[in-house]
Amino acid sequence: MRLSRLLALFGRALLRRCPNCGGRPIFDGWFRIRDRCPRCGLELQRGEEGYQVGAYMFNIVAAELVFAALFVGVLMATWPDPPWDLLLYGGMALMLVAPVVFYPFSKTIFLAFDLVFRPAERPPPPPG
């Protein structure tokens, strides 16, 4: 797959659009993704057992990477006297909030990742 195609897939996914065509809206609210893209008809749920686990893993990894980066950044910026209470309680709050914030992005990014390895077949035209 060409680099420009990869960048397009992941760029559209980061914007919460259909990674395949850039169509939107593909979400009904923050947590609910539609069954199909309204523009190209791509099946967004992919309908396979265990498919959700990949999106969940992307979500957890993203939250942990942000936590680690902020933790190390605060630690380095305030050394030799880091604010341990801020790091403890702020870290706990971040690990509760970050997965909720990242959820729709993890769904679209995992869909883009899946499309790299299993390109979309030509779907039926969208209804309407």
N, C-alpha and C positions, 0 to 999 in steps of 0.2 A: 504494500500500500504506500502511496506517495506521501511525503511529509505534508504537503499542502492539504491533502484529504484528512490526515490525522489532526492537523491543527484546526481545520474547519469542524470536524466532529466534536472535538473537545471544547472548542470555543463556543459553539452553539450550546453544548451541554452546560457550560459554566453560566450561560445566560438563562438557564431554565427553559430552553427551547428544545424542540425535537432535534436530536443530534443528526438525524438523517437528512432533514430538509430545512431546518430552522423554523418550522411552523410553530405557532402558538395560538392560544394557550393550551398547554398540555396538562396543566394542573387545575383541579377544582378545589381551591384552597391550598393551604400550606402542605398538608399531609396526603392528599388524595390525588393520585395521578390518573389520568383518563385511560381508558382501555386502548384507544387508538389515537394517533396524531390526526387532528382535524384537517391537515393540509395534504399529507402524503399517505395516510392510512396505515402507517407503521404500527404494528402491535407493540405497545409500550410495556405491557406486563410480561410479554414473552411466554406466559402460561406454562412454565415448567416448574416441577417440584424443586425447591431449593434455590430458585432464582433470586429470591429476596435476600438470601444470606450474603450474596456478593455485594449488594448495595449496603447492607448493614455493616459489612467489614470495611468498605470504603469510608463509611461514616465514622466508625470507631477510629480507624487509622488517621483520618483527617483531624478529628478532635484531639487525639493524643499528640499528633505532630504540632498542632497549635499550642497545646499545653506545654510541651517540652520546649518549644522555641521561646515562649513567653517566660517560662520558669528560668531557663538559662540566661535569657536577656536581662531579667530583673536581678538575678543573682550576680551576673557580671557587672551590671551598672551600679549596684549598691555594695559591692564587696569592699571592705571586710566586715561590714555590719549589715547583712541582708535582713529585710523585714520578714522574719519567719512566719509570723501570724498572717500577714498579707498573703504570703505564698501558700500557706496551708488553706486558709479559708477562701481566698480568691481562686486557688486551684480547684477546690471542691465545687465552688459555684460555676466556674468555667466548665468543668466536666459534666455538670448538669445541664447547662445552657447550650454548649457547643453542639452536641448531637442533634438537638432540636433545630438549631439554626442551619446546620449543614444537611439536614435530612433531604430536602428536595434536590439539592445539588448532588448528593451522593447517588440518588436514583438516576439522574440524567447522566452523570459521569460514568456510572457503571453500565448504563445502556450504551453509551458511546464506546466504552471498552469492549463490550460484548459485540458491537457492530464491527469492530476491527477484526475480530476472529470469526464471526459468523455474520457476514453481510446480509442485509435485508433482502428477502426475495421480493419480487414485485407484488405488493399487496393489492387487494381489490380496491377499487375507488371508494373514497369515503362516502357515507350516506349523505343524502341531501343535495 
